[in-house]
Amino acid sequence: MKKIVLLVAFCLCMGNIFAQDADKLRDEGDAALNAKNYTEALAKYGEYLKLNEYKDTVRIFNCAFSATQAKNYAEAAKYFDMAIKLNYNLDDSYTGAAMAYRSLNKSEEFFKTVEEGLKAFPGNANLEKMLYSYGIKQGQAAQKKGDIETATKMYKAVLVASNKKYQEGALYSLGGMLYNQGATKLTEIYPLASSDPEKYKAEKAKADAQLTEAKGYLDKVMELNPNNANAKKLVDAIAASLK
């Protein structure tokens, strides 16, 4: 019986030591954060949260913020995702996680985070702005490389935004890209009209399909903004080509 009592006392003692260690790390993390020593804050909070079993939502968010400031975006994404799962400060947590994934250039995770954030906070200005700038930038980069499939995916991802200007920009990017593809194709196959009429007919059908798809996007641009002169020019050019 005496041994059992001693064992219980030992366990209680160890528990108190761990609690004191955790409190010390938490306080050191807070002090480092207040001093804007973000690398130190990240380290102290990280150790504290392990001992705390990741139950302190305030410090999880603080840890994510510190990681962002320290430009440790992998850790920032990790802790912001924790905050999201724990339903803590969701607006800022979704924004922080999206920023981290954008910095890591993890497109799939970025778009997934933004989409979930916009479901929770429809029309969130920060998320929509990030979505537009990242989607258009990545789309343009892919388009420049000739990767039309990826460019299309990037531009279409922006259409989740409710902001009409962002929608207009993404739709115009899609329409303009497909117009260029179709128009270039028509120029390339023109000599076949006399040398190989059958092949010309088949290739022209492909170009016409691209132009028709482009017109669909550009028509939507005109619905959003009837004064978009560039979109109107392309619509008129497509109409002339499809005659």
Phi, psi and omega in degrees: 000321180297320180296321179296317179298317179297321180295316179298317180297319179297316180297317178297321179296315180295322178298319179294322180295314179299320180296319178295318178299316181296315180298321181295315179295320178300313182294322178293324176295316179299317181295319180294321179296315179297329179275001182062027173267080193290327178295317178294318179299316179301316181295314182293315179296321180300315179292319179299314184293331175297315180290328182278354183060034174055045180256346184270096186295326180298314181285332174299315178294317178300322179295318178296316179297315179299318179298320178297313181295329178276001181061029173262080192288333177296316178291323178300313179300317181301311184282327175295322177298322176298314181299321179297314180297329179271005175062037183252129176045054192301319181305304181290330181291318176297317180297315179297317179295318179298318178298319181294314180293327176296316180295328178278353183057040175262089188301313184300313180293323179298307183295323180295316180296314180296317181298317178295321179296321180286336174290322179283325182227076182306133177077011180306119187297318181295314181294318181293322178296316178297317180301314182295309185295319181288314182298315180293317180299314180292324178296316180296321179296317179293319179299319180298328179278353182085011179270081186293325181298312180292319179301316179300316180299317181294314180296318181294329180299330181292337185292352174293333181296146178271342180297120185296325179295320179293319177299316180300316180297317180292318180294320178294321178298318178295311181296316180295320179296313181290327175298314179300320179298311182293317181295319178297319179298316180298320179294319183293323186268357184308316180300336181288343182302326179258327184276329182208078185304322182293315179295321178300318181298317181293317181290326179294325178298322178293316179296319180297324179295320178295319180294321179295318178295318178301316181298323179301316178292318182291328175298322178291326175300316181294328177293320179286322183214091181299345182266008179284096186294323181295318179295320180297319178300317180292320178299315180295321180293322178294316179302319179293322181290328184274359179294000000 
